[in-house]
Amino acid sequence: MEQRRTSVQKTGTYYGVITGIVAIVYHLLLIVTGLADVTSLHFLTGVILVVGVCLGIKRHKQLKNGRINYLEGIGVGFMVGLVSSVLYSTAQVLGDYLFDMAYSYPYMADDLYGDEPAIWIVATTWVIFGCAIGAFVAYLAMQFFKKPDHKLTDI
């Protein structure tokens, strides 16, 4: 019987896809409720990313029998951030093209160059945001997940 091997890429990609889908569903919920123009609500996609990174690291640690290296955790966080932000940005770009700036309009400073720069600037920003925040959250979360028993040290 073939043994399945756990890797940072598999765990990060799986949880990245789930996180990206949840972020897309959240954005669709904003569109349906008419709150897509409230840019402060778009920040909650970052909260979705934080939850996805933490769940990915937790699962990776479970698959590794309670032992996880620091760089593995950061790698999972980076992969979750990368995959989810690419999925979310792809859905956003498709939505902008199909629904005529339904998402990027609040971020557009002027329409001197047309719609294209606003769409791609927001998409690029989300990918950079996902990669950076995913790795940073993973770095912070590894302070908790590095211990086998999840307890803080007594001083």
C-alpha positions in Angstrom: 0.0 0.0 0.0 1.4 3.4 -1.0 2.0 5.8 1.8 0.9 9.4 1.2 3.5 11.9 2.0 2.8 15.3 3.5 4.4 18.3 2.0 4.2 22.1 2.5 3.0 22.5 -1.0 0.1 20.0 -0.7 -1.1 21.4 2.6 -0.6 25.0 1.5 -2.3 24.5 -1.8 -5.3 22.7 -0.3 -5.9 25.3 2.3 -5.1 28.1 -0.2 -7.9 26.9 -2.4 -10.4 26.6 0.5 -9.4 30.1 1.7 -9.7 31.6 -1.8 -13.1 30.1 -2.3 -14.3 31.4 1.1 -13.0 34.9 0.2 -14.8 34.8 -3.2 -18.0 33.7 -1.5 -17.6 36.5 1.0 -17.1 39.0 -1.8 -20.2 37.7 -3.7 -22.1 38.1 -0.4 -21.0 41.7 -0.4 -22.2 42.2 -3.9 -25.6 40.6 -3.3 -26.2 42.7 -0.2 -25.1 45.9 -2.0 -22.1 46.5 0.3 -19.4 46.0 -2.4 -18.7 49.8 -2.5 -17.8 49.9 1.2 -14.1 49.5 1.0 -13.6 49.0 4.7 -15.5 45.7 4.5 -12.9 44.4 2.0 -10.4 44.3 4.9 -12.2 41.2 6.2 -10.7 39.1 3.4 -7.5 39.6 5.3 -9.2 38.0 8.4 -10.2 35.1 6.2 -6.6 34.8 5.1 -5.4 34.7 8.7 -7.9 32.0 9.6 -6.9 29.9 6.5 -3.2 30.2 7.4 -3.7 29.1 11.0 -5.9 26.2 9.9 -3.3 25.1 7.3 -0.5 25.2 9.8 -2.6 23.3 12.4 -3.5 20.6 9.8 0.1 20.3 8.6 1.3 19.8 12.2 -1.4 17.1 12.7 -0.2 15.3 9.5 3.4 15.5 10.8 2.5 13.8 14.1 2.7 16.9 16.2 6.2 18.0 15.0 6.6 21.0 12.7 9.7 23.0 11.8 9.6 26.8 11.7 10.2 27.0 8.0 7.6 24.5 7.2 5.0 26.6 9.0 6.1 29.7 7.2 6.1 27.8 3.9 2.5 26.7 4.5 1.5 30.2 5.3 3.2 31.6 2.2 1.5 28.9 0.0 -1.9 29.5 1.5 -1.5 33.2 0.9 -0.2 32.8 -2.6 -2.8 30.3 -3.8 -5.8 32.0 -2.1 -4.8 35.5 -3.4 -4.2 34.3 -6.9 -7.7 32.6 -6.9 -9.3 35.6 -5.4 -7.6 38.0 -7.8 -8.5 35.9 -10.8 -12.2 35.9 -9.7 -11.9 39.7 -9.1 -10.5 40.4 -12.5 -13.1 38.2 -14.2 -15.8 39.9 -12.2 -14.5 43.3 -13.2 -14.5 42.5 -16.8 -17.9 40.8 -16.7 -19.6 43.3 -14.4 -18.0 46.5 -15.5 -15.7 47.5 -12.6 -17.9 46.0 -9.9 -15.0 45.7 -7.5 -12.2 48.0 -8.6 -14.3 51.1 -9.0 -13.8 52.3 -5.4 -10.1 52.1 -5.8 -9.9 54.0 -9.1 -8.4 57.5 -8.7 -9.3 58.7 -12.2 -10.3 57.2 -15.5 -7.6 58.9 -17.5 -6.1 55.6 -18.7 -9.4 53.6 -18.7 -10.4 50.7 -16.6 -7.4 48.4 -17.1 -4.9 49.9 -14.7 -7.3 49.9 -11.8 -8.2 46.3 -12.3 -4.7 45.1 -12.6 -3.3 47.3 -9.8 -5.9 45.9 -7.4 -5.2 42.3 -8.5 -1.5 42.7 -8.1 -2.0 44.4 -4.7 -4.1 41.4 -3.5 -1.4 38.9 -4.6 1.3 40.8 -2.9 -0.9 41.2 0.2 -1.7 37.5 0.2 2.0 36.4 0.0 3.3 38.9 2.5 0.5 38.6 5.1 0.4 34.8 4.7 4.1 34.4 5.5 4.0 37.0 8.3 0.9 35.5 10.0 2.6 32.1 9.7 5.7 33.4 11.4 3.6 34.7 14.3 1.4 31.6 14.4 4.5 29.4 14.6 5.2 30.9 18.1 2.2 28.9 19.2 2.4 25.9 16.9 6.1 25.1 17.4 5.5 23.5 20.8 4.3 19.9 20.7 1.8 20.5 23.6 0.7 24.1 22.5 1.6 25.4 26.0 3.5 28.6 26.7 6.8 28.2 28.6 6.8 28.9 32.4 9.3 31.5 33.5 
